[in-house]
Amino acid sequence: MGRRRSETVTLRDVALLAGVSIATASKAINNRDEVAANTRARVLRAAAELSFRPNVLAQGLVAGRTRAIGLLTDELDGRFAIPILLGAENALSDQQMSVLLCDTRGDAIRRNHYIRTLLARQVDGFIIVGDSNDLHLSLTADLPVPAVYVYCRSTNPGDLCLVSDDEGGALLAVEHLIALRRKHIAHITGPQSYRAARDRAAAARTVLRDHGLALVGGQPLHGEWSQHWGRHATRLLMATTPEVDAIFCGNDQIASGAAQALASLGRQVPDDVAIVGYDNWEIFAADCRPPLTTIDLNLQQLGETAVRHLLAALGGTPASGVVRQPCRLVVRESTA
């Protein structure tokens, strides 16, 4: 005989069909060890027959968790925070968890407000996203739940920080240019106050020295993270050292500006001068003429890795220190 069901199937319905108690049905569905294998199979068959869907909120209350994570960012113009958020969302959805995003806009009052709000919602943990791969004030002392710092380094060495490997990215870029037999390589980058700019420049000089080469001009050209600076620096570079045959740029905006300046000077990219950018920001890298070879930061993977570490901390195995996420080289026509 068919069984008449209401629109909402409850755990009681599953237990009744399987011929077990509600407690046993709950243990079987939640994969608890104290249920015999044949009993578990009977409960799962009943749940499948009734199209039963566990109440995630109720499961969270029983486990003492809300299955929600708070994500705090100082940067929501999208370049770094959004890919990290997408990676975190992908990883959390696999665990039937959700993320609550809050943009502090770099304001301490707003940040404290959002922390109080998220704690009132009883989030299970925090992912704190920086905007420059640089130092970030540690918030851990104010948080009763685990936190992971992403694309920044916490001021507390006991915190876990996931950062992009700037030195490794610079190595990929310069090694690529050297493999193309470029001998006169220049570096145009952002402000020297940025750790990322300093680390990439230092790594570039080291790689060149290891190959018996030197940075054109002896020093990187530091300026703004902008196309305007890329154009200005490239014109200056070509006027003073016309033998330049490759430029490693600190980001894709600078690289795009460099390509524009070279075109205006009648220099061909990559025949006369090869260009490598940084960040793999599609709006600049793919739309540049020619499209830019660049370094991808793997930001979505950073978000996924942050969730993995946060879940480990929630499970009782927290980590600390700085973990560097490898970058990857994306080859396009600016060096091909």
VOBA-1610 file (N, C-alpha, C; in pm, whole numbers, padded with zeros to 5 digits, always signed):
BEGIN
Met+00084-00118+00000Met+00000+00000+00000Met+00088+00124+00000Gly+00040+00228-00069Gly+00115+00353-00071Gly+00102+00424+00062Arg+00198+00509+00092Arg+00197+00583+00218Arg+00167+00728+00189Arg+00070+00782+00259Arg+00032+00920+00241Arg+00126+01009+00322Arg+00184+01112+00256Arg+00282+01197+00322Arg+00237+01342+00321Ser+00277+01417+00422Ser+00255+01561+00422Ser+00363+01625+00337Glu+00351+01753+00308Glu+00450+01823+00227Glu+00586+01826+00297Thr+00587+01839+00431Thr+00711+01843+00507Thr+00731+01709+00576Val+00836+01640+00535Val+00868+01510+00594Val+00958+01535+00714Thr+00923+01475+00828Thr+00999+01494+00951Thr+01081+01370+00983Leu+01169+01387+01079Leu+01250+01274+01126Leu+01162+01166+01186Arg+01052+01209+01247Arg+00957+01111+01304Arg+00902+01020+01194Asp+00872+01077+01076Asp+00821+00997+00964Asp+00924+00892+00920Val+01051+00934+00914Val+01157+00842+00874Val+01171+00729+00976Ala+01170+00766+01104Ala+01183+00665+01210Ala+01068+00566+01205Leu+00946+00615+01182Leu+00829+00529+01177Leu+00839+00429+01062Leu+00879+00478+00944Leu+00890+00391+00828Leu+01001+00288+00845Ala+01112+00330+00910Ala+01225+00239+00930Ala+01204+00145+01048Gly+01105+00172+01133Gly+01079+00087+01248Gly+01181+00105+01358Val+01228+00229+01378Val+01326+00256+01483Val+01280+00378+01562Ser+01351+00409+01669Ser+01318+00528+01746Ser+01370+00653+01674Ile+01316+00769+01714Ile+01361+00894+01655Ile+01510+00915+01684Ala+01555+00880+01804Ala+01695+00896+01841Ala+01785+00812+01751Thr+01743+00688+01725Thr+01823+00601+01638Thr+01826+00654+01496Ala+01712+00703+01447Ala+01707+00759+01312Ala+01801+00879+01300Ser+01802+00962+01403Ser+01890+01080+01402Ser+02036+01038+01398Lys+02073+00939+01480Lys+02211+00893+01482Lys+02252+00833+01348Ala+02162+00760+01284Ala+02193+00698+01156Ala+02215+00804+01048Ile+02127+00903+01043Ile+02136+01007+00941Ile+02260+01093+00961Asn+02299+01113+01088Asn+02417+01194+01118Asn+02545+01112+01125Asn+02536+00985+01079Asn+02653+00898+01066Asn+02725+00875+01198Arg+02648+00858+01306Arg+02707+00830+01437Arg+02746+00683+01445Asp+02852+00654+01519Asp+02908+00520+01522Asp+02821+00416+01592Glu+02736+00464+01686Glu+02666+00367+01770Glu+02543+00304+01705Val+02532+00309+01573Val+02419+00250+01501Val+02470+00134+01417Ala+02404+00020+01426Ala+02443-00098+01349Ala+02430-00069+01200Ala+02513-00134+01120Ala+02518-00107+00976Ala+02384-00135+00908Asn+02320-00248+00946Asn+02193-00281+00881Asn+02082-00185+00922Thr+02089-00137+01047Thr+01990-00038+01093Thr+02010+00094+01020Arg+02137+00135+01005Arg+02166+00259+00934Arg+02114+00251+00789Ala+02139+00138+00724Ala+02095+00122+00586Ala+01943+00131+00576Arg+01871+00071+00675Arg+01725+00076+00674Arg+01675+00219+00690Val+01739+00295+00778Val+01700+00435+00800Val+01727+00518+00675Leu+01842+00498+00614Leu+01875+00576+00494Leu+01782+00543+00378Arg+01741+00415+00367Arg+01644+00379+00263Arg+01511+00449+00288Ala+01470+00453+00414Ala+01344+00521+00447Ala+01353+00670+00417Ala+01467+00732+00451Ala+01486+00875+00424Ala+01482+00902+00275Ala+01546+00815+00196Ala+01545+00834+00050Ala+01405+00817-00007Glu+01332+00718+00044Glu+01196+00693-00006Glu+01104+00812+00022Leu+01125+00877+00137Leu+01041+00990+00175Leu+01096+01125+00128Ser+01209+01120+00058Ser+01276+01244+00014Ser+01301+01336+00133Phe+01348+01277+00241Phe+01374+01353+00364Phe+01498+01439+00349Arg+01488+01564+00391Arg+01602+01655+00392Arg+01626+01700+00535Pro+01744+01672+00592Pro+01771+01713+00730Pro+01761+01865+00746Asn+01716+01908+00861Asn+01710+02050+00895Asn+01849+02096+00937Val+01916+02170+00846Val+02054+02211+00873Val+02063+02298+00997Leu+01966+02388+01017Leu+01968+02474+01135Leu+01956+02391+01263Ala+01867+02294+01261Ala+01851+02211+01380Ala+01977+02131+01408Gln+02040+02079+01301Gln+02165+02006+01320Gln+02272+02096+01381Gly+02274+02220+01335Gly+02372+02315+01388Gly+02349+02345+01534Leu+02225+02359+01573Leu+02193+02387+01714Leu+02235+02270+01803Val+02212+02148+01753Val+02250+02030+01830Val+02402+02024+01846Ala+02473+02059+01736Ala+02618+02053+01738Ala+02681+02177+01801Gly+02600+02277+01834Gly+02653+02400+01891Gly+02714+02491+01786Arg+02671+02478+01658Arg+02723+02559+01550Arg+02608+02611+01464Thr+02634+02723+01398Thr+02532+02782+01308Thr+02563+02753+01162Arg+02680+02693+01135Arg+02722+02661+00999Arg+02730+02787+00913Ala+02771+02895+00975Ala+02792+03022+00904Ala+02928+03079+00943Ile+02995+03139+00847Ile+03127+03200+00865Ile+03117+03348+00834Gly+03182+03431+00914Gly+03188+03574+00886Gly+03313+03606+00806Leu+03298+03682+00697Leu+03413+03724+00618Leu+03422+03876+00625Leu+03532+03926+00683Leu+03556+04070+00695Leu+03661+04112+00593Thr+03632+04218+00520Thr+03730+04268+00424Thr+03739+04420+00432Asp+03857+04473+00407Asp+03878+04617+00400Asp+03866+04666+00256Glu+03847+04573+00161Glu+03854+04609+00019Glu+03743+04540-00056Leu+03644+04620-00102Leu+03535+04560-00177Leu+03520+04623-00315Asp+03626+04688-00367Asp+03616+04728-00506Asp+03634+04607-00595Gly+03664+04492-00531Gly+03650+04365-00601Gly+03776+04295-00644Arg+03887+04366-00654Arg+04003+04303-00716Arg+04050+04180-00641Phe+04062+04189-00510Phe+04117+04078-00433Phe+04009+04007-00351Ala+03920+04084-00288Ala+03823+04024-00196Ala+03723+03933-00266Ile+03674+03974-00384Ile+03569+03896-00449Ile+03617+03758-00494Pro+03733+03744-00560Pro+03779+03607-00592Pro+03801+03521-00468Ile+03854+03581-00360Ile+03873+03506-00236Ile+03738+03462-00180Leu+03640+03553-00183Leu+03505+03520-00138Leu+03446+03405-00220Leu+03463+03408-00352Leu+03408+03302-00437Leu+03471+03167-00402Gly+03602+03167-00379Gly+03667+03042-00339Gly+03617+02991-00206Ala+03599+03084-00110Ala+03547+03044+00021Ala+03405+02991+00009Glu+03323+03057-00072Glu+03184+03011-00090Glu+03180+02872-00150Asn+03265+02847-00248Asn+03269+02713-00310Asn+03299+02606-00206Ala+03400+02633-00123Ala+03440+02535-00022Ala+03333+02519+00085Leu+03272+02629+00126Leu+03169+02623+00231Leu+03042+02553+00182Ser+03006+02576+00055Ser+02884+02512+00004Ser+02899+02361+00003Asp+03022+02313-00018Asp+03045+02168-00012Asp+03015+02112+00126Gln+03025+02198+00227Gln+02999+02157+00366Gln+02861+02200+00414Gln+02776+02246+00319Gln+02644+02299+00352Gln+02654+02413+00454Met+02753+02499+00433Met+02772+02616+00518Met+02760+02741+00433Ser+02747+02855+00499Ser+02729+02981+00428Ser+02827+03084+00481Val+02842+03194+00406Val+02934+03300+00444Val+02859+03432+00451Leu+02887+03511+00553Leu+02828+03644+00570Leu+02938+03746+00546Leu+02923+03827+00441Leu+03027+03920+00399Leu+03003+04058+00455Cys+03109+04118+00512Cys+03101+04254+00566Cys+03221+04335+00518Asp+03195+04452+00461Asp+03301+04540+00413Asp+03326+04649+00517Thr+03442+04647+00579Thr+03472+04745+00685Thr+03521+04878+00628Arg+03559+04878+00499Arg+03609+04998+00431Arg+03728+05061+00504Gly+03803+04977+00574Gly+03921+05025+00643Gly+03893+05110+00765Asp+03768+05107+00814Asp+03728+05191+00926Asp+03715+05106+01053Ala+03788+05142+01159Ala+03790+05062+01282Ala+03653+05056+01349Ile+03579+05166+01348Ile+03446+05168+01410Ile+03352+05074+01337Arg+03355+05082+01204Arg+03271+04992+01124Arg+03312+04846+01146Arg+03444+04822+01154Arg+03492+04686+01176Arg+03441+04630+01308Asn+03451+04708+01416Asn+03404+04662+01547Asn+03254+04637+01546His+03181+04721+01473His+03035+04702+01463His+03004+04568+01396Tyr+03073+04539+01287Tyr+03046+04414+01216Tyr+03089+04293+01297Ile+03198+04305+01372Ile+03239+04193+01457Ile+03131+04163+01560Arg+03078+04268+01624Arg+02971+04247+01723Arg+02848+04186+01656Thr+02814+04235+01537Thr+02696+04185+01467Thr+02711+04038+01431Leu+02827+04002+01379Leu+02850+03863+01339Leu+02856+03770+01459Leu+02914+03817+01569Leu+02917+03735+01690Leu+02776+03717+01746Ala+02693+03821+01734Ala+02554+03809+01779Ala+02479+03705+01697Arg+02519+03689+01571Arg+02460+03586+01485Arg+02526+03450+01508Gln+02622+03446+01599Gln+02688+03322+01640Gln+02758+03251+01524Val+02832+03327+01445Val+02910+03263+01339Val+03012+03169+01401Asp+03047+03066+01326Asp+03140+02964+01377Asp+03285+03009+01370Gly+03316+03105+01284Gly+03453+03150+01269Gly+03460+03269+01176Phe+03582+03322+01158Phe+03602+03440+01074Phe+03710+03414+00970Ile+03690+03470+00851Ile+03795+03484+00752Ile+03817+03634+00735Ile+03940+03679+00759Ile+03971+03822+00755Ile+04060+03847+00634Val+04011+03927+00539Val+04077+03947+00411Val+04143+04084+00406Gly+04272+04087+00375Gly+04343+04213+00355Gly+04335+04258+00211Asp+04401+04369+00180Asp+04396+04420+00043Asp+04534+04444-00017Ser+04641+04405+00056Ser+04774+04437+00003Ser+04878+04330+00034Asn+04837+04213+00082Asn+04934+04108+00117Asn+05033+04157+00222Asp+04991+04258+00301Asp+05080+04323+00397Asp+05025+04303+00538Leu+05080+04377+00635Leu+05041+04361+00775Leu+04895+04403+00798His+04829+04330+00886His+04691+04359+00926His+04683+04346+01077Leu+04619+04440+01141Leu+04602+04435+01286Leu+04532+04305+01326Ser+04589+04233+01423Ser+04527+04110+01470Ser+04398+04141+01544Leu+04293+04066+01511Leu+04163+04081+01577Leu+04133+03962+01667Thr+04225+03867+01671Thr+04198+03739+01737Thr+04163+03753+01884Ala+04225+03847+01954Ala+04200+03863+02098Ala+04055+03899+02126Asp+03988+03961+02028Asp+03848+04003+02046Asp+03749+03899+01995Leu+03799+03784+01946Leu+03712+03684+01885Leu+03711+03556+01967Pro+03592+03510+02008Pro+03584+03384+02083Pro+03579+03261+01993Val+03594+03282+01862Val+03590+03172+01764Val+03716+03179+01678Pro+03750+03072+01607Pro+03872+03072+01526Pro+03867+03175+01413Ala+03985+03220+01371Ala+03995+03315+01260Ala+04115+03279+01174Val+04102+03301+01044Val+04210+03282+00948Val+04226+03413+00871Tyr+04350+03456+00854Tyr+04381+03581+00782Tyr+04425+03546+00641Val+04368+03616+00542Val+04394+03585+00402Val+04439+03710+00328Tyr+04541+03695+00247Tyr+04602+03804+00170Tyr+04647+03917+00262Cys+04695+03880+00378Cys+04753+03975+00473Cys+04830+03896+00578Arg+04916+03965+00651Arg+04992+03905+00761Arg+04945+03969+00890Ser+04895+03889+00982Ser+04851+03941+01111Ser+04970+03990+01193Thr+04944+04089+01277Thr+05049+04138+01367Thr+05077+04040+01480Asn+04993+03938+01494Asn+05013+03836+01598Asn+05074+03711+01534Pro+05197+03675+01568Pro+05260+03558+01505Pro+05190+03426+01536Gly+05101+03426+01634Gly+05027+03306+01666Gly+04908+03282+01576Asp+04873+03381+01492Asp+04760+03366+01400Asp+04803+03290+01275Leu+04706+03233+01204Leu+04732+03168+01077Leu+04705+03267+00964Cys+04804+03289+00878Cys+04793+03386+00769Cys+04825+03317+00636Leu+04735+03331+00539Leu+04756+03276+00405Leu+04784+03392+00311Val+04902+03392+00251Val+04941+03503+00165Val+04985+03451+00029Ser+04985+03541-00068Ser+05036+03509-00200Ser+05189+03511-00197Asp+05250+03418-00264Asp+05397+03407-00265Asp+05454+03508-00365Asp+05479+03631-00318Asp+05527+03736-00407Asp+05665+03705-00463Glu+05754+03651-00379Glu+05887+03617-00428Glu+05879+03509-00535Gly+05796+03408-00511Gly+05780+03301-00610Gly+05719+03350-00740Gly+05625+03444-00731Gly+05564+03501-00852Gly+05665+03579-00934Ala+05749+03659-00866Ala+05851+03735-00936Ala+05952+03640-01003Leu+05987+03532-00935Leu+06078+03434-00992Leu+06021+03376-01121Leu+05892+03340-01121Leu+05828+03287-01242Leu+05837+03387-01356Ala+05810+03514-01327Ala+05808+03617-01431Ala+05946+03637-01492Val+06047+03653-01408Val+06181+03682-01459Val+06243+03559-01525Glu+06223+03441-01468Glu+06273+03319-01531Glu+06213+03302-01670His+06087+03339-01685His+06022+03329-01816His+06089+03422-01917Leu+06119+03544-01875Leu+06185+03639-01966Leu+06327+03594-02000Ile+06398+03541-01902Ile+06533+03492-01927Ile+06531+03374-02024Ala+06429+03287-02010Ala+06416+03173-02101Ala+06392+03219-02244Leu+06339+03340-02261Leu+06318+03397-02394Leu+06441+03472-02445Arg+06553+03455-02373Arg+06682+03515-02408Arg+06680+03668-02400Arg+06601+03721-02310Arg+06604+03865-02287Arg+06718+03895-02189Lys+06799+03993-02222Lys+06918+04025-02144Lys+06908+04157-02068His+06822+04246-02115His+06814+04381-02057His+06673+04399-02000Ile+06656+04353-01878Ile+06523+04346-01816Ile+06508+04457-01713Ala+06399+04533-01725Ala+06368+04641-01631Ala+06248+04601-01546His+06232+04670-01435His+06119+04642-01345His+06050+04772-01307Ile+05923+04784-01345Ile+05840+04899-01309Ile+05733+04849-01213Thr+05721+04911-01097Thr+05631+04857-00996Thr+05564+04968-00915Gly+05493+04927-00808Gly+05417+05021-00727Gly+05500+05085-00617Pro+05432+05151-00523Pro+05503+05225-00417Pro+05592+05134-00334Gln+05707+05188-00294Gln+05801+05111-00214Gln+05746+05082-00075Ser+05642+05153-00033Ser+05581+05130+00097Ser+05505+04997+00102Tyr+05476+04938-00014Tyr+05405+04810-00019Tyr+05505+04694-00007Arg+05475+04605+00087Arg+05560+04487+00103Arg+05567+04407-00027Ala+05455+04392-00095Ala+05453+04314-00218Ala+05549+04373-00321Ala+05551+04506-00335Ala+05641+04570-00431Ala+05787+04545-00394Arg+05817+04556-00265Arg+05955+04535-00220Arg+05999+04390-00239Asp+05911+04296-00202Asp+05947+04154-00211Asp+05966+04110-00355Arg+05877+04156-00444Arg+05890+04118-00585Arg+06016+04176-00646Ala+06046+04302-00613Ala+06166+04367-00667Ala+06293+04295-00619Ala+06296+04260-00490Ala+06413+04191-00436Ala+06431+04055-00502Ala+06320+03982-00523Ala+06328+03851-00587Ala+06374+03863-00731Ala+06325+03966-00802Ala+06366+03986-00941Ala+06517+04009-00951Arg+06571+04092-00862Arg+06716+04118-00864Arg+06796+03990-00835Thr+06745+03911-00741Thr+06815+03787-00705Thr+06819+03690-00822Val+06707+03672-00891Val+06702+03580-01005Val+06796+03627-01115Leu+06794+03757-01143Leu+06882+03810-01247Leu+07029+03788-01210Arg+07063+03815-01085Arg+07201+03796-01039Arg+07244+03651-01053Asp+07151+03558-01021Asp+07184+03415-01033Asp+07214+03376-01178His+07165+03453-01272His+07190+03426-01415His+07297+03518-01473Gly+07369+03587-01386Gly+07474+03675-01433Gly+07425+03802-01498Leu+07302+03842-01466Leu+07243+03963-01522Leu+07214+04063-01411Ala+07184+04185-01452Ala+07148+04289-01355Ala+07023+04362-01403Leu+06948+04415-01310Leu+06830+04492-01343Leu+06873+04618-01418Val+06807+04648-01528Val+06840+04768-01603Val+06825+04891-01513Gly+06929+04974-01510Gly+06929+05091-01423Gly+06969+05059-01281Gly+06984+04931-01248Gly+07027+04892-01115Gly+06918+04887-01010Gln+06809+04960-01030Gln+06700+04968-00933Gln+06565+04960-01003Pro+06462+04910-00934Pro+06328+04915-00992Pro+06277+05059-00994Leu+06181+05084-01080Leu+06116+05215-01084Leu+05987+05205-01003His+05982+05273-00888His+05865+05270-00800His+05773+05388-00829Gly+05642+05363-00828Gly+05544+05469-00850Gly+05406+05421-00811Glu+05303+05468-00879Glu+05166+05430-00849Glu+05131+05295-00915Trp+05027+05232-00862Trp+04975+05110-00926Trp+04877+05153-01036Ser+04925+05217-01140Ser+04832+05275-01239Ser+04888+05268-01380Gln+04798+05275-01479Gln+04839+05282-01619Gln+04921+05408-01645His+04880+05518-01581His+04952+05644-01599His+05100+05627-01562Trp+05126+05565-01448Trp+05265+05543-01407Trp+05335+05448-01504Gly+05265+05347-01551Gly+05324+05256-01648Gly+05368+05327-01775Arg+05284+05417-01825Arg+05319+05492-01946Arg+05438+05585-01919His+05431+05661-01808His+05536+05758-01777His+05670+05688-01754Ala+05670+05582-01674Ala+05795+05512-01643Ala+05856+05448-01767Thr+05771+05396-01855Thr+05822+05331-01977Thr+05887+05434-02070Arg+05825+05548-02085Arg+05885+05653-02169Arg+06020+05696-02112Leu+06025+05713-01979Leu+06150+05749-01912Leu+06256+05641-01934Leu+06214+05517-01920Leu+06304+05404-01934Leu+06363+05397-02075Met+06279+05411-02175Met+06325+05398-02313Met+06412+05516-02355Ala+06391+05631-02290Ala+06473+05748-02322Ala+06613+05736-02263Thr+06623+05672-02148Thr+06753+05663-02079Thr+06826+05533-02107Thr+06752+05424-02131Thr+06814+05293-02157Thr+06740+05224-02272Pro+06763+05271-02393Pro+06687+05218-02508Pro+06716+05072-02539Glu+06820+05014-02478Glu+06852+04874-02503Glu+06756+04777-02432Val+06665+04828-02349Val+06570+04742-02276Val+06497+04650-02374Asp+06497+04520-02344Asp+06423+04426-02430Asp+06314+04350-02354Ala+06295+04383-02225Ala+06187+04319-02148Ala+06156+04405-02026Ile+06028+04408-01989Ile+05986+04482-01870Ile+05897+04391-01786Phe+05937+04371-01661Phe+05854+04301-01563Phe+05781+04408-01482Cys+05649+04404-01487Cys+05568+04508-01423Cys+05502+04456-01296Gly+05486+04545-01197Gly+05434+04506-01066Gly+05287+04472-01064Asn+05210+04519-01162Asn+05071+04475-01176Asn+05028+04493-01321Asp+04906+04447-01352Asp+04860+04451-01491Asp+04825+04592-01538Gln+04788+04680-01446Gln+04762+04818-01486Gln+04890+04885-01535Ile+04998+04868-01460Ile+05127+04923-01502Ile+05168+04862-01636Ala+05152+04730-01649Ala+05191+04662-01772Ala+05110+04712-01891Ser+04981+04735-01870Ser+04896+04788-01977Ser+04944+04926-02020Gly+04978+05011-01923Gly+05032+05142-01955Gly+05164+05133-02028Ala+05249+05037-01988Ala+05378+05018-02056Ala+05357+04980-02201Ala+05261+04891-02229Ala+05233+04850-02366Ala+05185+04969-02449Gln+05102+05055-02390Gln+05055+05174-02461Gln+05171+05267-02495Ala+05261+05287-02399Ala+05375+05376-02422Ala+05466+05320-02531Leu+05494+05191-02529Leu+05581+05132-02630Leu+05520+05145-02769Ala+05388+05126-02779Ala+05321+05142-02908Ala+05336+05285-02960Ser+05323+05382-02869Ser+05336+05522-02910Ser+05478+05557-02952Leu+05576+05480-02904Leu+05717+05502-02939Leu+05760+05420-03060Gly+05667+05343-03115Gly+05698+05262-03232Gly+05772+05134-03202Arg+05771+05092-03075Arg+05837+04967-03037Arg+05733+04855-03036Gln+05771+04739-03092Gln+05680+04627-03103Gln+05687+04538-02979Val+05569+04495-02932Val+05559+04400-02821Val+05503+04269-02878Pro+05573+04157-02866Pro+05695+04135-02786Pro+05826+04139-02866Asp+05820+04167-02997Asp+05941+04154-03079Asp+06056+04240-03027Asp+06026+04368-02998Asp+06130+04457-02947Asp+06142+04450-02795Val+06028+04454-02729Val+06025+04453-02582Val+05914+04359-02536Ala+05951+04259-02457Ala+05852+04168-02397Ala+05802+04228-02265Ile+05676+04200-02231Ile+05617+04253-02108Ile+05552+04140-02029Val+05579+04138-01899Val+05507+04048-01806Val+05441+04134-01700Gly+05311+04114-01679Gly+05237+04184-01574Gly+05228+04101-01447Tyr+05134+04140-01361Tyr+05115+04069-01234Tyr+04971+04087-01190Asp+04908+03982-01143Asp+04772+03976-01086Asp+04674+03899-01174Asn+04698+03896-01308Asn+04602+03835-01401Asn+04462+03894-01383Trp+04456+04027-01380Trp+04328+04098-01373Trp+04275+04106-01516Glu+04170+04028-01543Glu+04122+04008-01680Glu+04092+04138-01754Ile+04037+04236-01684Ile+03998+04359-01750Ile+04117+04431-01812Phe+04236+04407-01757Phe+04357+04466-01813Phe+04438+04362-01891Ala+04456+04244-01834Ala+04545+04145-01894Ala+04493+04094-02028Ala+04366+04057-02033Ala+04311+03999-02156Ala+04278+04106-02260Asp+04243+04226-02215Asp+04203+04332-02309Asp+04319+04418-02357Cys+04437+04399-02298Cys+04555+04474-02342Cys+04590+04435-02486Arg+04655+04525-02556Arg+04702+04496-02692Arg+04854+04507-02697Pro+04925+04393-02708Pro+04871+04256-02711Pro+04832+04209-02570Pro+04752+04102-02562Pro+04717+04048-02429Pro+04840+04014-02348Leu+04829+04036-02217Leu+04945+04030-02128Leu+04977+03889-02077Thr+05101+03852-02087Thr+05153+03744-02003Thr+05160+03801-01861Thr+05117+03723-01763Thr+05105+03778-01628Thr+05114+03667-01524Ile+05119+03707-01399Ile+05123+03613-01287Ile+04987+03609-01219Asp+04929+03491-01210Asp+04800+03473-01144Asp+04822+03439-00996Leu+04751+03509-00907Leu+04769+03490-00763Leu+04693+03369-00706Asn+04610+03306-00789Asn+04528+03193-00740Asn+04444+03234-00619Leu+04374+03346-00632Leu+04298+03400-00518Leu+04182+03310-00476Gln+04114+03249-00573Gln+04005+03159-00535Gln+04058+03042-00454Gln+04174+02992-00492Gln+04233+02883-00415Gln+04271+02929-00275Leu+04312+03057-00261Leu+04339+03111-00128Leu+04213+03104-00042Gly+04097+03141-00100Gly+03971+03134-00026Gly+03936+02993+00014Glu+03955+02899-00078Glu+03926+02758-00048Glu+04019+02706+00062Thr+04146+02742+00053Thr+04242+02697+00154Thr+04209+02756+00290Ala+04164+02881+00293Ala+04126+02944+00419Ala+04014+02867+00487Val+03915+02826+00409Val+03803+02748+00465Val+03853+02615+00520Arg+03942+02551+00447Arg+03994+02422+00493Arg+04065+02436+00627His+04145+02541+00641His+04214+02563+00769His+04117+02601+00879Leu+04015+02679+00844Leu+03918+02720+00944Leu+03838+02599+00995Leu+03800+02510+00904Leu+03728+02389+00945Leu+03816+02300+01033Ala+03945+02296+01001Ala+04038+02218+01085Ala+04045+02278+01225Ala+04047+02412+01234Ala+04049+02477+01365Ala+03921+02448+01442Leu+03808+02449+01373Leu+03681+02417+01438Leu+03679+02271+01485Gly+03754+02187+01414Gly+03762+02047+01453Gly+03867+02019+01560Gly+03933+02123+01608Gly+04028+02106+01718Gly+04174+02100+01678Thr+04205+02126+01550Thr+04345+02122+01507Thr+04382+02255+01439Pro+04394+02362+01518Pro+04429+02492+01461Pro+04576+02497+01419Ala+04606+02585+01324Ala+04744+02605+01280Ala+04782+02751+01302Ser+04910+02782+01289Ser+04955+02919+01304Ser+05071+02944+01208Gly+05111+03070+01198Gly+05222+03104+01110Gly+05175+03157+00976Val+05269+03172+00883Val+05242+03226+00751Val+05255+03115+00647Val+05149+03094+00568Val+05149+02995+00461Val+05145+03070+00328Arg+05242+03045+00241Arg+05250+03114+00112Arg+05185+03030+00002Gln+05089+03092-00066Gln+05018+03026-00175Gln+05097+03045-00305Pro+05137+02937-00373Pro+05211+02952-00500Pro+05128+03024-00606Cys+05196+03102-00688Cys+05133+03168-00802Cys+05154+03083-00927Arg+05098+03128-01040Arg+05121+03057-01166Arg+05138+03157-01280Leu+05218+03119-01376Leu+05244+03203-01492Leu+05137+03176-01598Val+05077+03285-01649Val+04978+03275-01757Val+05040+03342-01880Val+05072+03261-01981Val+05143+03313-02098Val+05044+03359-02204Arg+05061+03486-02246Arg+04982+03541-02358Arg+05077+03608-02457Glu+05021+03689-02547Glu+05100+03737-02660Glu+05206+03841-02627Ser+05204+03900-02508Ser+05302+04003-02478Ser+05444+03947-02461Thr+05456+03814-02453Thr+05589+03751-02452Thr+05598+03637-02552Ala+05487+03593-02606Ala+05487+03472-02690Ala+05568+03494-02817
//
